[in-house]
Amino acid sequence: MADIDFSAEIAALRHTYESIEAVSDIEQIRADVAELSKEASAPNLWDDPSKGQQITSALSRKETELGRLTSLYARIDDLDVTVELAQEADDADLHAEAIAELKSIKKSLNQLETVTLLSGEYDEREAVVTIRAGAGGVDASDFTLMLMRMYLRWAEHNGYSAKVMDTSYAEEAGLKSATFEINAPYAFGTLSVEAGTHRLVRISPFDNQGRRHTSFAAVEVVPLIESDDSIEIPETELKIDVFRSSGPGGQHVNTTDSAVRMTHIPTGIVVSMQNEKSQIQNRAAALRVLQSRLLLIRKEEEEAKKKELAGDVKASWGDQMRSYVLNPYQMVKDLRTHHEEGNPEKVFNGEINDFIDAGIRWRAEGRHD
């Protein structure tokens, strides 16, 4: 039962865990959970719905964070016991179980360690993701649909709640654009490294001559607005159009003008919503996404001003951040971190945690330069 020095491996796991625990300040998290739980149990909590939502969301985030830490600590202890039993009984099945759990804990610790790097002002927030087809015609529209599925499957694999808020279908195939929420703690900090231009190279299924095509899609990630963010938008700055919700091929989903297109006149930002049941709900959802985008713009302007004052002239991230190549070879490669995966099907099925982790670490290194 040799090959693996479990004693050294478990000692290394404990050392990594203790480092993460120290950075995370688990005692402060416990105190926050206790305080928020007390506030959440107050009988008048929902007298102010926005404050109630704020408290329960904060409690959910802190409980999730605490649960991740405590469950990993327990798993390392359980692994120690499993190894001891396997060695005493010379049990090959238990030994195999211990090896598998060792690998799993290492992966979980690596992901948790990555989360400790998310220290941006809005990193704890839930996220709103918008994907838009770029150059490449119908292939770009199809690529947009592929990316939406990729992120929704990623959310599913990780146990995160996702809600599609708007889809604009292209005439021949795929999507012109799609907007969806990812409702999970640190969703914005995690997915913000996915923002940028994604590039697909493949033999186009829409080209009857079987030629290779290159197409592009843009991914935008913004933090979900919260009640205390104070992004007020005067009615005079908004242009609101209503229209009928529609599905693929222009089929009408309903016969009432329930879909909403909201334009912010000063910035030209346009938000469309059609997936809620009523015009009022779609309007509220559109306003929330618009506020989220303006919040991020305000943050970026503040950061740009700070860099200008500090004399920082380094270029920002390049537009094209990842290539998905299906022909003449199979490869997905991040052009910033150089992380790559030789199985694009796996990536499009939502297995992108390694890309995200590499992106977060790359960004953290850049912030400390």
Summary of the structure (lengths in Angstrom):
residues: 369
radius of gyration: 23.4
end to end distance: 45.4
largest distance: 75.9
contacts: 1101
relative contact order: 0.10
helix: 51%
strand: 21%
